[in-house]
Amino acid sequence: MRLIEYALKCQVKDLLVRAVQTEVYPLTFDAPLISQHLKTIELERVNLECSALDFSGCPALEGLKMTHCWAYAHKISSESLKYLCITGFCSVLDDSHMRISTPALVSLQLDGFHGLTPYLENMPFLVTAYVRLGKGCFDFTFCNLNMEGDCDVPCCGCHTYLVDEGVLLSGLTHAVNLELIAEPEKIIYNWDLKWHPIFGNLKTLLLNEWFTAIDLVCILQHSPVLEMLTLQLETHWNNRSTRNSKRIICVRAP
């Protein structure tokens, strides 16, 4: 922390913190950054405590990248942030959905996290978003989201799902270019579509095989200016144990 404080006193604009690869004694980052000059932050293998994810003390901050980090805060917040990348199997909360409050965001990459899917607040200036719900995502289901709450499977995703507002898609409705990837058993996209989000600016969309026919119809009906839809469908395993995929590109007529 002394080195980081010294760097901030030198009025650096770009800060990279890369820790040694260890899960026993990870570098703990537990104080909010305060800098009038800092524009980009890149964190790798850092243990981020709650206060470290409040970036209100960095009014010029535009870019944040987190790779292989432990981020157990209930909220990431920044009024100025434009580019956010969470990748490399970052660990997030597993008992509630961490909120991401970044109203100025232009680009989002949420790829390869471990825990519950973060909740996205409204992002009115969002242009490009890539979201992948991989094997580390805890949002899977053993029921059909019984709204009466009588599911008796403790690890079912329905117990943490925000049934009054959804989790992901409501925060992505302003995106122009959108890629939504998920393992087939992940349910956040399917459940969020029950709220019929309207993608008023969406022009290009890529989906893999998580969706149902009903999901696809719902998306198309609520994407009035969509120009290109790409379906990335897995086909089979070859003799090298790698999955092949094919893309079906559909262009919407004007």
TIDRENFI-586895 format. One line per 4 residues: number of its first residue (from 1); their letters; for each residue z, y, x of C-alpha. Coordinates in pm, 1 decimal. Layout:
% residues N
NUM	A	Z Y X; ...;
This chain:
% residues 254
1	MRLI	0.0 0.0 0.0; 61.8 236.8 291.5; -293.4 184.9 412.0; -426.2 249.5 62.3;
5	EYAL	-215.3 564.1 27.0; -341.2 685.9 363.7; -701.7 626.3 258.1; -645.5 824.7 -60.8;
9	KCQV	-491.0 1111.5 136.3; -812.3 1116.3 340.5; -993.1 1181.4 10.1; -1210.9 870.6 25.0;
13	KDLL	-1466.6 830.0 -252.2; -1515.4 452.2 -217.9; -1223.1 210.8 -181.7; -1257.2 -160.0 -99.5;
17	VRAV	-944.5 -379.8 -94.4; -1014.9 -738.4 13.1; -716.1 -968.9 61.9; -679.4 -1296.2 249.1;
21	QTEV	-775.4 -1600.8 43.6; -438.6 -1728.6 -72.8; -266.6 -1793.5 -404.4; 80.1 -1843.1 -251.8;
25	YPLT	141.6 -1487.0 -132.7; -134.2 -1274.7 -286.9; -159.3 -905.9 -210.7; 21.9 -732.6 -497.4;
29	FDAP	-112.5 -405.2 -625.5; 158.3 -268.9 -856.5; 122.9 109.8 -857.0; -141.2 321.5 -1030.0;
33	LISQ	-390.2 496.4 -803.8; -387.1 875.1 -801.1; -689.0 1048.9 -654.0; -912.5 1338.4 -758.8;
37	HLKT	-1193.0 1215.2 -532.1; -1211.1 837.2 -579.9; -1540.2 727.8 -743.3; -1559.1 351.2 -686.3;
41	IELE	-1300.2 75.3 -643.6; -1374.2 -282.3 -539.7; -1086.2 -530.8 -543.8; -1104.0 -889.5 -419.4;
45	RVNL	-822.2 -1148.3 -436.2; -564.5 -891.2 -541.4; -268.0 -946.6 -772.1; -284.7 -656.4 -1019.0;
49	ECSA	30.2 -564.7 -1207.6; 28.8 -369.0 -1533.8; 58.4 -18.3 -1393.6; -223.2 -76.3 -1145.8;
53	LDFS	-478.7 -103.5 -1428.3; -414.3 244.5 -1566.9; -672.6 462.8 -1394.2; -587.4 790.5 -1567.7;
57	GCPA	-484.7 926.4 -1227.0; -844.5 893.4 -1104.5; -1045.7 1135.6 -1321.9; -1361.4 1099.6 -1108.8;
61	LEGL	-1365.1 717.4 -1110.9; -1701.2 574.0 -1217.3; -1716.8 218.7 -1083.0; -1466.5 -70.4 -1081.8;
65	KMTH	-1535.6 -422.6 -957.8; -1277.0 -702.5 -963.9; -1350.7 -1036.2 -797.0; -1112.9 -1336.6 -782.1;
69	CWAY	-824.2 -1114.3 -893.2; -509.2 -1186.1 -1094.0; -503.8 -927.0 -1372.9; -225.8 -998.1 -1621.2;
73	AHKI	-198.4 -647.9 -1766.6; -231.6 -593.6 -2140.2; -482.0 -313.8 -2089.1; -742.0 -170.3 -1851.9;
77	SSES	-790.1 199.0 -1924.2; -1005.6 477.2 -1782.8; -1164.3 777.3 -1953.6; -1426.2 827.1 -1680.3;
81	LKYL	-1530.2 471.4 -1587.7; -1903.9 403.4 -1625.6; -1951.8 68.7 -1449.6; -1715.8 -227.4 -1487.4;
85	CITG	-1761.8 -571.4 -1331.9; -1506.8 -853.2 -1370.8; -1636.7 -1162.0 -1196.1; -1551.3 -1448.4 -963.0;
89	FCSV	-1313.5 -1631.4 -1197.8; -1056.5 -1353.6 -1235.7; -735.0 -1462.1 -1408.7; -639.4 -1264.4 -1719.9;
93	LDDS	-381.0 -1307.2 -1996.0; -365.0 -1647.6 -2162.8; -136.9 -1557.4 -2456.4; -307.1 -1241.5 -2584.7;
97	HMRI	-635.8 -1056.3 -2542.9; -623.8 -793.0 -2270.2; -769.2 -466.3 -2401.8; -1041.8 -280.2 -2216.6;
101	STPA	-1038.6 88.2 -2308.1; -1330.1 255.9 -2128.5; -1507.5 489.2 -2372.6; -1751.0 630.6 -2111.7;
105	LVSL	-1875.1 287.6 -1997.9; -2250.4 251.1 -1940.2; -2266.0 -95.8 -1781.8; -2040.6 -399.8 -1833.0;
109	QLDG	-2040.1 -736.9 -1657.6; -1775.9 -981.8 -1777.5; -1847.3 -1305.2 -1598.6; -1630.9 -1598.8 -1499.8;
113	FHGL	-1270.7 -1527.3 -1601.2; -974.6 -1759.2 -1661.2; -771.2 -1691.6 -1976.3; -834.7 -1537.5 -2317.8;
117	TPYL	-1141.7 -1323.0 -2369.3; -1063.0 -952.5 -2320.7; -1077.6 -730.1 -2627.6; -1338.6 -455.3 -2599.5;
121	ENMP	-1265.3 -119.6 -2754.2; -1547.5 110.7 -2867.3; -1803.8 195.2 -2595.8; -2040.1 450.5 -2752.9;
125	FLVT	-2245.7 510.5 -2434.8; -2296.0 145.8 -2339.4; -2649.1 63.1 -2221.5; -2630.6 -277.1 -2052.4;
129	AYVR	-2381.7 -560.6 -2100.2; -2363.4 -917.7 -1970.7; -2085.7 -1141.5 -2105.6; -2041.5 -1506.5 -2010.7;
133	LGKG	-1769.6 -1724.3 -2161.0; -1744.4 -2012.5 -1916.0; -1517.0 -2311.8 -1874.8; -1219.7 -2091.0 -1783.7;
137	CFDF	-1229.3 -1915.1 -2120.5; -936.1 -2026.2 -2339.7; -1110.2 -1936.8 -2666.4; -1201.5 -2277.2 -2807.9;
141	TFCN	-1120.5 -2418.1 -3148.7; -992.5 -2729.7 -3319.2; -1025.4 -2583.9 -3669.9; -1254.1 -2351.3 -3865.2;
145	LNME	-1036.1 -2041.2 -3838.3; -820.8 -2097.1 -4141.1; -726.3 -1743.4 -4241.6; -404.8 -1870.3 -4399.1;
149	GDCD	-273.6 -1956.0 -4054.0; -176.4 -2316.8 -4125.3; -352.9 -2469.0 -3821.6; -104.6 -2704.8 -3655.5;
153	VPCC	-281.1 -2736.6 -3318.0; -85.0 -2511.6 -3074.2; -370.1 -2455.5 -2828.0; -631.8 -2371.5 -3092.2;
157	GCHT	-799.0 -2033.9 -3041.5; -730.8 -1928.4 -3400.9; -369.0 -1843.8 -3314.5; -466.4 -1555.7 -3086.2;
161	YLVD	-788.3 -1443.6 -3253.7; -771.2 -1091.8 -3399.8; -876.1 -1177.8 -3755.4; -870.0 -816.5 -3873.4;
165	EGVL	-1117.5 -675.3 -3619.7; -1270.7 -938.9 -3392.8; -1259.1 -938.0 -3013.6; -1590.1 -879.4 -2835.0;
169	LSGL	-1890.1 -784.9 -3043.1; -1745.6 -477.4 -3214.1; -1718.0 -315.2 -2871.1; -2077.9 -402.7 -2779.7;
173	THAV	-2255.9 -262.4 -3085.7; -2398.1 39.5 -2897.1; -2561.5 -167.4 -2621.0; -2934.7 -132.9 -2559.2;
177	NLEL	-2967.6 -444.1 -2340.9; -2735.4 -735.7 -2408.7; -2687.7 -1088.4 -2271.0; -2439.6 -1318.7 -2444.5;
181	IAEP	-2378.2 -1650.6 -2267.7; -2119.9 -1916.1 -2356.6; -2036.5 -2282.2 -2338.9; -2116.7 -2430.9 -2682.6;
185	EKII	-1750.7 -2499.2 -2766.8; -1645.3 -2134.7 -2722.0; -1604.2 -1962.0 -3057.2; -1553.8 -1588.2 -3005.1;
189	YNWD	-1917.8 -1492.2 -3069.4; -1939.8 -1706.8 -3382.3; -1617.7 -1572.8 -3527.0; -1698.3 -1211.7 -3439.0;
193	LKWH	-2029.7 -1236.1 -3624.3; -1839.2 -1294.9 -3947.9; -1763.0 -920.8 -3937.5; -2138.5 -845.2 -3939.5;
197	PIFG	-2147.0 -599.9 -3644.9; -2449.5 -368.9 -3647.2; -2635.7 -334.9 -3315.5; -2809.9 -9.3 -3392.6;
201	NLKT	-2946.9 57.4 -3041.2; -3022.9 -298.6 -2930.8; -3372.0 -349.1 -2788.0; -3344.5 -660.0 -2567.6;
205	LLLN	-3117.5 -956.8 -2630.5; -3067.4 -1284.5 -2444.4; -2871.0 -1575.9 -2594.7; -2806.2 -1929.1 -2479.1;
209	EWFT	-2733.3 -2227.6 -2706.0; -2392.2 -2121.9 -2842.7; -2540.2 -1977.5 -3161.5; -2617.3 -2146.6 -3494.2;
213	AIDL	-2915.0 -2068.2 -3715.5; -2684.1 -1859.5 -3934.8; -2560.6 -1666.4 -3631.6; -2915.4 -1590.9 -3521.7;
217	VCIL	-3018.4 -1468.7 -3866.4; -2709.2 -1246.9 -3879.4; -2789.2 -1088.8 -3544.9; -3153.5 -1026.0 -3633.5;
221	QHSP	-3062.5 -873.7 -3969.1; -2822.7 -631.7 -3800.9; -3044.2 -532.4 -3505.2; -3294.4 -291.9 -3665.8;
225	VLEM	-3474.7 -179.4 -3345.4; -3472.4 -509.1 -3152.1; -3793.0 -552.5 -2951.3; -3737.2 -872.1 -2753.7;
229	LTLQ	-3521.5 -1178.7 -2810.7; -3489.3 -1442.3 -2538.1; -3335.1 -1782.5 -2614.3; -3224.3 -1967.1 -2301.3;
233	LETH	-3187.5 -2329.9 -2404.1; -3072.3 -2617.0 -2184.3; -3295.0 -2920.2 -2207.2; -3181.3 -3212.5 -1991.2;
237	WNNR	-3027.6 -3326.3 -1664.7; -3258.7 -3426.8 -1386.4; -3196.8 -3692.0 -1120.1; -3016.7 -3440.3 -898.6;
241	STRN	-2751.3 -3379.1 -1165.3; -2860.1 -3022.4 -1227.7; -2934.6 -2881.3 -1567.3; -3282.0 -2764.0 -1654.6;
245	SKRI	-3331.1 -2483.0 -1898.9; -3621.0 -2328.3 -2081.4; -3665.3 -1984.6 -2222.6; -3817.9 -1904.9 -2559.3;
249	ICVR	-3917.7 -1541.2 -2579.9; -3962.7 -1392.1 -2922.3; -4104.2 -1043.8 -2959.4; -4026.5 -865.2 -3282.0;
253	AP	-4323.7 -695.4 -3442.5; -4286.6 -319.7 -3507.1;
